[in-house]
Amino acid sequence: MNVPLIWVVYPDSRKVRVFRHNRPITELHEDDELSGEDVIPGFRCRLRDILPTTTES
C-alpha cells in the first residue's frame, strides 16, 4: 500500500512528523504551517492552531 501523506502529531512536544511516499521525513514545529500538499489541495493551517493550548507557570 502506498499512502501519499501521513501526519503524526505529537501534542506534548508540539510538533508533527510528515511522512510522504518516497521522500524524507519532515518535522514541523508549532510555528510552521501544515499543508495538505497535492493530497488535500488548498488545505493549510498553522500547526499551533490545531495543538492544544499550553499553560505557562
N, C-alpha and C positions, 0 to 999 in steps of 0.2 A: 504494500500500500504506500503510495506517495502522497503524503499530506503536504500541501504547499506552504502552510504557515501555522505556527503554533506559538502562542504567548503563554509563558509560565510566570505567574505573578507571585512575588514574594512580598506580601504586605508589611511584614515586620522589618525587613531590611529596605523597604521602599524602592524596589527595583523589579524589572521584568527581564526575562531572557526570551529572546526572539529566535525561534528555530525556523529555518527555511530549507526546503529541499535542495540539496547540493550546494549549500552556501555556508559560510562560517556562522557560528552562533554570535548574536549581538546582545549586549547587555545595556539596558536603558535604566536611567535613574530618574527620580521624581521630577526633575526639571526638563526632561526630554519629552518628545512627542511620540505617541504610539500611532502607528499608521497601519491601515488595512492593506496598503500596497495595491497590487493588482488583484488580490483575492476578495477584498471588500472595497472596491473603488470609492474614493471620496471620504472614507472614514479616517478621521484624525482627531486625537484628543491629547491634551497634556496628561501625562501619567499621574501627576498629583491630583488631577480632577477625579480619578477613579479609585485612588487609595484612601483608606480610612484616615480621618483627621487624627493628628497626633496632639497629645497634650504635653506641654513642656513644664517642668517643675522649676 
